[in-house]
């Protein structure tokens, strides 16, 4: 495989957008601005992306199966 499948790249792109925008799992994190903590130190942001990527499931066609679950787990 030369590149990540389009569906996986899209899931990562949206995940990064939600983190930067402050809208990652609004129900779970309502009223909590997590961005300053993530941006002040690199390790927490790295950990959040690692959790997202480790939970993300992709089928044999490269389609993401559980983007919402991966986002929720990372938000926890």
Chimera marker file (.cmm) of the C-alpha trace (Angstrom):
<marker_set name="trace">
<marker id="1" x="0.000" y="0.000" z="0.000" r="1" g="1" b="0" radius="0.5"/>
<marker id="2" x="1.563" y="3.293" z="-1.117" r="1" g="1" b="0" radius="0.5"/>
<marker id="3" x="-0.753" y="5.624" z="0.766" r="1" g="1" b="0" radius="0.5"/>
<marker id="4" x="-3.401" y="5.420" z="3.416" r="1" g="1" b="0" radius="0.5"/>
<marker id="5" x="-6.847" y="4.883" z="1.894" r="1" g="1" b="0" radius="0.5"/>
<marker id="6" x="-8.893" y="8.013" z="1.205" r="1" g="1" b="0" radius="0.5"/>
<marker id="7" x="-11.403" y="7.096" z="3.933" r="1" g="1" b="0" radius="0.5"/>
<marker id="8" x="-8.631" y="6.834" z="6.551" r="1" g="1" b="0" radius="0.5"/>
<marker id="9" x="-7.083" y="10.128" z="5.503" r="1" g="1" b="0" radius="0.5"/>
<marker id="10" x="-10.497" y="11.785" z="5.723" r="1" g="1" b="0" radius="0.5"/>
<marker id="11" x="-11.075" y="10.374" z="9.223" r="1" g="1" b="0" radius="0.5"/>
<marker id="12" x="-7.707" y="11.728" z="10.395" r="1" g="1" b="0" radius="0.5"/>
<marker id="13" x="-8.340" y="15.104" z="8.754" r="1" g="1" b="0" radius="0.5"/>
<marker id="14" x="-11.761" y="15.489" z="10.416" r="1" g="1" b="0" radius="0.5"/>
<marker id="15" x="-10.377" y="14.336" z="13.763" r="1" g="1" b="0" radius="0.5"/>
<marker id="16" x="-7.644" y="16.999" z="13.579" r="1" g="1" b="0" radius="0.5"/>
<marker id="17" x="-10.237" y="19.611" z="12.593" r="1" g="1" b="0" radius="0.5"/>
<marker id="18" x="-12.521" y="18.714" z="15.525" r="1" g="1" b="0" radius="0.5"/>
<marker id="19" x="-9.615" y="18.922" z="17.977" r="1" g="1" b="0" radius="0.5"/>
<marker id="20" x="-8.428" y="22.291" z="16.660" r="1" g="1" b="0" radius="0.5"/>
<marker id="21" x="-11.970" y="23.654" z="16.459" r="1" g="1" b="0" radius="0.5"/>
<marker id="22" x="-12.843" y="22.593" z="20.026" r="1" g="1" b="0" radius="0.5"/>
<marker id="23" x="-15.693" y="20.372" z="18.854" r="1" g="1" b="0" radius="0.5"/>
<marker id="24" x="-14.353" y="16.877" z="19.570" r="1" g="1" b="0" radius="0.5"/>
<marker id="25" x="-17.283" y="14.872" z="20.971" r="1" g="1" b="0" radius="0.5"/>
<marker id="26" x="-19.334" y="17.852" z="22.088" r="1" g="1" b="0" radius="0.5"/>
<marker id="27" x="-21.625" y="15.709" z="24.281" r="1" g="1" b="0" radius="0.5"/>
<marker id="28" x="-18.760" y="14.223" z="26.295" r="1" g="1" b="0" radius="0.5"/>
<marker id="29" x="-16.674" y="17.398" z="26.547" r="1" g="1" b="0" radius="0.5"/>
<marker id="30" x="-19.416" y="20.027" z="26.749" r="1" g="1" b="0" radius="0.5"/>
<marker id="31" x="-18.130" y="23.138" z="28.492" r="1" g="1" b="0" radius="0.5"/>
<marker id="32" x="-14.531" y="21.885" z="28.609" r="1" g="1" b="0" radius="0.5"/>
<marker id="33" x="-11.948" y="23.739" z="26.524" r="1" g="1" b="0" radius="0.5"/>
<marker id="34" x="-9.273" y="21.084" z="26.214" r="1" g="1" b="0" radius="0.5"/>
<marker id="35" x="-7.280" y="22.899" z="23.514" r="1" g="1" b="0" radius="0.5"/>
<marker id="36" x="-4.932" y="24.959" z="25.697" r="1" g="1" b="0" radius="0.5"/>
<marker id="37" x="-3.804" y="21.844" z="27.550" r="1" g="1" b="0" radius="0.5"/>
<marker id="38" x="-3.221" y="19.886" z="24.342" r="1" g="1" b="0" radius="0.5"/>
<marker id="39" x="-1.381" y="22.703" z="22.604" r="1" g="1" b="0" radius="0.5"/>
<marker id="40" x="0.823" y="23.690" z="25.563" r="1" g="1" b="0" radius="0.5"/>
<marker id="41" x="2.642" y="20.377" z="25.597" r="1" g="1" b="0" radius="0.5"/>
<marker id="42" x="3.209" y="18.029" z="22.669" r="1" g="1" b="0" radius="0.5"/>
<marker id="43" x="2.805" y="14.739" z="24.526" r="1" g="1" b="0" radius="0.5"/>
<marker id="44" x="-0.959" y="14.992" z="25.281" r="1" g="1" b="0" radius="0.5"/>
<marker id="45" x="-1.748" y="15.858" z="21.656" r="1" g="1" b="0" radius="0.5"/>
<marker id="46" x="0.441" y="12.994" z="20.471" r="1" g="1" b="0" radius="0.5"/>
<marker id="47" x="-1.335" y="10.646" z="22.888" r="1" g="1" b="0" radius="0.5"/>
<marker id="48" x="-4.788" y="11.705" z="21.667" r="1" g="1" b="0" radius="0.5"/>
<marker id="49" x="-3.820" y="11.001" z="18.045" r="1" g="1" b="0" radius="0.5"/>
<marker id="50" x="-2.271" y="7.655" z="19.025" r="1" g="1" b="0" radius="0.5"/>
<marker id="51" x="-5.470" y="6.592" z="20.805" r="1" g="1" b="0" radius="0.5"/>
<marker id="52" x="-7.584" y="7.653" z="17.821" r="1" g="1" b="0" radius="0.5"/>
<marker id="53" x="-5.372" y="5.761" z="15.360" r="1" g="1" b="0" radius="0.5"/>
<marker id="54" x="-5.173" y="2.645" z="17.551" r="1" g="1" b="0" radius="0.5"/>
<marker id="55" x="-8.962" y="2.419" z="17.954" r="1" g="1" b="0" radius="0.5"/>
<marker id="56" x="-9.748" y="3.219" z="14.307" r="1" g="1" b="0" radius="0.5"/>
<marker id="57" x="-10.824" y="0.113" z="12.385" r="1" g="1" b="0" radius="0.5"/>
<marker id="58" x="-10.445" y="-0.179" z="8.624" r="1" g="1" b="0" radius="0.5"/>
<marker id="59" x="-11.874" y="-2.945" z="6.426" r="1" g="1" b="0" radius="0.5"/>
<marker id="60" x="-10.043" y="-4.714" z="3.602" r="1" g="1" b="0" radius="0.5"/>
<marker id="61" x="-11.262" y="-2.051" z="1.143" r="1" g="1" b="0" radius="0.5"/>
<marker id="62" x="-9.728" y="0.765" z="3.191" r="1" g="1" b="0" radius="0.5"/>
<marker id="63" x="-13.058" y="2.052" z="4.490" r="1" g="1" b="0" radius="0.5"/>
<marker id="64" x="-13.237" y="3.298" z="8.070" r="1" g="1" b="0" radius="0.5"/>
<marker id="65" x="-15.686" y="1.302" z="10.191" r="1" g="1" b="0" radius="0.5"/>
<marker id="66" x="-15.784" y="3.133" z="13.526" r="1" g="1" b="0" radius="0.5"/>
<marker id="67" x="-14.732" y="6.769" z="13.206" r="1" g="1" b="0" radius="0.5"/>
<marker id="68" x="-17.194" y="7.910" z="15.894" r="1" g="1" b="0" radius="0.5"/>
<marker id="69" x="-15.992" y="5.271" z="18.354" r="1" g="1" b="0" radius="0.5"/>
<marker id="70" x="-12.371" y="6.248" z="17.777" r="1" g="1" b="0" radius="0.5"/>
<marker id="71" x="-13.186" y="9.932" z="18.333" r="1" g="1" b="0" radius="0.5"/>
<marker id="72" x="-15.140" y="9.125" z="21.498" r="1" g="1" b="0" radius="0.5"/>
<marker id="73" x="-12.305" y="7.023" z="22.935" r="1" g="1" b="0" radius="0.5"/>
<marker id="74" x="-9.772" y="9.745" z="22.186" r="1" g="1" b="0" radius="0.5"/>
<marker id="75" x="-12.053" y="12.318" z="23.807" r="1" g="1" b="0" radius="0.5"/>
<marker id="76" x="-12.246" y="10.226" z="26.964" r="1" g="1" b="0" radius="0.5"/>
<link id1="1" id2="2" r="1" g="1" b="0" radius="0.2"/>
<link id1="2" id2="3" r="1" g="1" b="0" radius="0.2"/>
<link id1="3" id2="4" r="1" g="1" b="0" radius="0.2"/>
<link id1="4" id2="5" r="1" g="1" b="0" radius="0.2"/>
<link id1="5" id2="6" r="1" g="1" b="0" radius="0.2"/>
<link id1="6" id2="7" r="1" g="1" b="0" radius="0.2"/>
<link id1="7" id2="8" r="1" g="1" b="0" radius="0.2"/>
<link id1="8" id2="9" r="1" g="1" b="0" radius="0.2"/>
<link id1="9" id2="10" r="1" g="1" b="0" radius="0.2"/>
<link id1="10" id2="11" r="1" g="1" b="0" radius="0.2"/>
<link id1="11" id2="12" r="1" g="1" b="0" radius="0.2"/>
<link id1="12" id2="13" r="1" g="1" b="0" radius="0.2"/>
<link id1="13" id2="14" r="1" g="1" b="0" radius="0.2"/>
<link id1="14" id2="15" r="1" g="1" b="0" radius="0.2"/>
<link id1="15" id2="16" r="1" g="1" b="0" radius="0.2"/>
<link id1="16" id2="17" r="1" g="1" b="0" radius="0.2"/>
<link id1="17" id2="18" r="1" g="1" b="0" radius="0.2"/>
<link id1="18" id2="19" r="1" g="1" b="0" radius="0.2"/>
<link id1="19" id2="20" r="1" g="1" b="0" radius="0.2"/>
<link id1="20" id2="21" r="1" g="1" b="0" radius="0.2"/>
<link id1="21" id2="22" r="1" g="1" b="0" radius="0.2"/>
<link id1="22" id2="23" r="1" g="1" b="0" radius="0.2"/>
<link id1="23" id2="24" r="1" g="1" b="0" radius="0.2"/>
<link id1="24" id2="25" r="1" g="1" b="0" radius="0.2"/>
<link id1="25" id2="26" r="1" g="1" b="0" radius="0.2"/>
<link id1="26" id2="27" r="1" g="1" b="0" radius="0.2"/>
<link id1="27" id2="28" r="1" g="1" b="0" radius="0.2"/>
<link id1="28" id2="29" r="1" g="1" b="0" radius="0.2"/>
<link id1="29" id2="30" r="1" g="1" b="0" radius="0.2"/>
<link id1="30" id2="31" r="1" g="1" b="0" radius="0.2"/>
<link id1="31" id2="32" r="1" g="1" b="0" radius="0.2"/>
<link id1="32" id2="33" r="1" g="1" b="0" radius="0.2"/>
<link id1="33" id2="34" r="1" g="1" b="0" radius="0.2"/>
<link id1="34" id2="35" r="1" g="1" b="0" radius="0.2"/>
<link id1="35" id2="36" r="1" g="1" b="0" radius="0.2"/>
<link id1="36" id2="37" r="1" g="1" b="0" radius="0.2"/>
<link id1="37" id2="38" r="1" g="1" b="0" radius="0.2"/>
<link id1="38" id2="39" r="1" g="1" b="0" radius="0.2"/>
<link id1="39" id2="40" r="1" g="1" b="0" radius="0.2"/>
<link id1="40" id2="41" r="1" g="1" b="0" radius="0.2"/>
<link id1="41" id2="42" r="1" g="1" b="0" radius="0.2"/>
<link id1="42" id2="43" r="1" g="1" b="0" radius="0.2"/>
<link id1="43" id2="44" r="1" g="1" b="0" radius="0.2"/>
<link id1="44" id2="45" r="1" g="1" b="0" radius="0.2"/>
<link id1="45" id2="46" r="1" g="1" b="0" radius="0.2"/>
<link id1="46" id2="47" r="1" g="1" b="0" radius="0.2"/>
<link id1="47" id2="48" r="1" g="1" b="0" radius="0.2"/>
<link id1="48" id2="49" r="1" g="1" b="0" radius="0.2"/>
<link id1="49" id2="50" r="1" g="1" b="0" radius="0.2"/>
<link id1="50" id2="51" r="1" g="1" b="0" radius="0.2"/>
<link id1="51" id2="52" r="1" g="1" b="0" radius="0.2"/>
<link id1="52" id2="53" r="1" g="1" b="0" radius="0.2"/>
<link id1="53" id2="54" r="1" g="1" b="0" radius="0.2"/>
<link id1="54" id2="55" r="1" g="1" b="0" radius="0.2"/>
<link id1="55" id2="56" r="1" g="1" b="0" radius="0.2"/>
<link id1="56" id2="57" r="1" g="1" b="0" radius="0.2"/>
<link id1="57" id2="58" r="1" g="1" b="0" radius="0.2"/>
<link id1="58" id2="59" r="1" g="1" b="0" radius="0.2"/>
<link id1="59" id2="60" r="1" g="1" b="0" radius="0.2"/>
<link id1="60" id2="61" r="1" g="1" b="0" radius="0.2"/>
<link id1="61" id2="62" r="1" g="1" b="0" radius="0.2"/>
<link id1="62" id2="63" r="1" g="1" b="0" radius="0.2"/>
<link id1="63" id2="64" r="1" g="1" b="0" radius="0.2"/>
<link id1="64" id2="65" r="1" g="1" b="0" radius="0.2"/>
<link id1="65" id2="66" r="1" g="1" b="0" radius="0.2"/>
<link id1="66" id2="67" r="1" g="1" b="0" radius="0.2"/>
<link id1="67" id2="68" r="1" g="1" b="0" radius="0.2"/>
<link id1="68" id2="69" r="1" g="1" b="0" radius="0.2"/>
<link id1="69" id2="70" r="1" g="1" b="0" radius="0.2"/>
<link id1="70" id2="71" r="1" g="1" b="0" radius="0.2"/>
<link id1="71" id2="72" r="1" g="1" b="0" radius="0.2"/>
<link id1="72" id2="73" r="1" g="1" b="0" radius="0.2"/>
<link id1="73" id2="74" r="1" g="1" b="0" radius="0.2"/>
<link id1="74" id2="75" r="1" g="1" b="0" radius="0.2"/>
<link id1="75" id2="76" r="1" g="1" b="0" radius="0.2"/>
</marker_set>
